[in-house]
Amino acid sequence: MKGVWDGLDKERVSHAVLTAFGSDEYLELLAAINNADTPEEVRQARAGLKEVMALWRQECPEYAFMVDCLYLFSEKMEVYLAGEGGE
């Protein structure tokens, strides 16, 4: 059985994580999504996230997948909050 880390460049991933968690912009978006109480709050945070996605793809494309992961997280959070009696 193949594990989730099999085949990944762990060095690249660790640098990407360090880059993301060293970015105030990234951490603010993560906090906004993680602390959202409604699907609408998640959608608002995602609007800012789209701007960051474009910037990271230009400025540091080798680490931009971290922003893509945050986007996927925001989608799941929206669904979760909608199922919890949100909008």
Secondary structure, DSSP 8 states (H G I E B T S, - for coil): ---TTTT--HHHHHHHHHHHHT-HHHHHHHHHHHT--SHHHHHHHHHHHHHHHHHHHHH-GGGTHHHHHHHHHHHHHHHHHHHTT--
